[in-house]
């Protein structure tokens, strides 16, 4: 059944358990989590953790960014949009 025009659709209704667990770790817009930790959370329940992460990116829920740290290489993080 399609939602009526103007009704709110809860995005959590369309997420897998792993995706929901990841979003619980980064609940607010702008929150970040390093890529390795995000993939580890997804891998607990997802057979294709990177695919589940890309799906969240394609839905505009998260993005991948670089954070410049004091280390030689910048850190890749997942940012809640």
RALINDA-V423556 format. One record per residue. N is the residue number from 1. RES is the residue in one letter. OMEGA is omega as a letter, one per 40 degrees, with the letter a starting at -180 (* if undefined). Layout:
# RALINDA-V423556
n = [N;N]
res = [RES;RES]
omega = [OMEGA;OMEGA]
This chain:
# RALINDA-V423556
n = [1;2;3;4;5;6;7;8;9;10;11;12;13;14;15;16;17;18;19;20;21;22;23;24;25;26;27;28;29;30;31;32;33;34;35;36;37;38;39;40;41;42;43;44;45;46;47;48;49;50;51;52;53;54;55;56;57;58;59;60;61;62;63;64;65;66;67;68;69;70;71;72;73;74;75;76;77;78;79;80;81]
res = [X;X;X;X;X;X;X;X;X;X;X;X;X;X;X;X;X;X;X;X;X;X;X;X;X;X;X;X;X;X;X;X;X;X;X;X;X;X;X;X;X;X;X;X;X;X;X;X;X;X;X;X;X;X;X;X;X;X;X;X;X;X;X;X;X;X;X;X;X;X;X;X;X;X;X;X;X;X;X;X;X]
omega = [i;i;i;i;i;i;a;i;i;a;i;i;a;a;i;i;i;i;i;i;i;a;i;i;i;a;a;i;i;i;a;i;a;a;a;i;i;i;i;i;a;a;i;a;a;i;a;a;a;i;i;i;i;i;i;i;a;i;i;a;i;i;i;a;i;i;i;a;i;i;a;a;i;a;i;i;i;a;i;i;*]
